Amino acid sequence: MTMQSHLPPSNDSLDQDERELLEAVESGAMRSIATPDLLNQLRGSAQVTGQKDQRINIRLSATDLEALRVRALRLGMPYQTLISSVLHRYVSGEFRDEQLV
């Protein structure tokens, strides 16, 4: 089975390393070493990690909400996903507000 190219019509957006990596994957020179057991374990971990089981309601200013929607649109994601991602990254320590600490 031949893999279809994932290169954009103009691959000028890819640097040399990215082009080489993509070509290696698409030619079959590079193959996954993941075993079926490892893949199942990773799928299970991802499922549990990504599980969203709580709802919240918050009030935001119209200006902040509009700014979030614009930023999410630029990133190509729903604004709720952006908010959730920012909150997750903050509580996991990836973001820190030095003024709050």
C-alpha positions, 0 to 999 in steps of 0.5 A, spaced: 500 500 500 502 506 497 502 512 502 499 518 500 503 525 500 501 529 506 506 535 503 502 541 502 502 543 494 508 548 496 512 545 501 516 551 502 513 551 509 517 545 511 524 546 513 530 541 510 529 536 516 522 536 516 522 534 509 527 529 510 523 526 515 516 526 511 520 523 505 522 517 510 516 516 513 512 516 506 517 512 503 517 506 508 524 507 510 522 509 517 517 505 521 514 505 528 517 500 533 510 501 537 508 494 539 500 492 539 500 492 547 504 499 547 499 502 543 493 499 547 496 502 553 498 509 550 490 509 547 488 507 554 492 513 557 490 518 552 483 516 553 483 517 561 487 523 560 483 527 555 476 525 559 472 531 561 467 529 566 465 536 569 462 542 567 463 549 569 459 556 568 463 562 568 462 569 567 467 573 562 467 580 559 464 580 552 471 583 550 475 577 553 470 572 550 471 575 543 479 575 544 478 568 546 474 567 540 479 570 535 485 567 538 482 560 537 479 561 530 487 563 528 489 557 532 483 553 528 480 550 534 473 551 538 474 557 543 472 552 549 477 547 547 482 553 547 480 555 554 480 548 557 487 547 554 489 554 557 486 552 564 489 545 564 496 547 562 496 552 568 494 547 573 499 542 570 505 548 571 506 549 564 504 556 565 505 560 571 503 567 573 509 570 577 504 575 580 500 570 583 505 566 585 
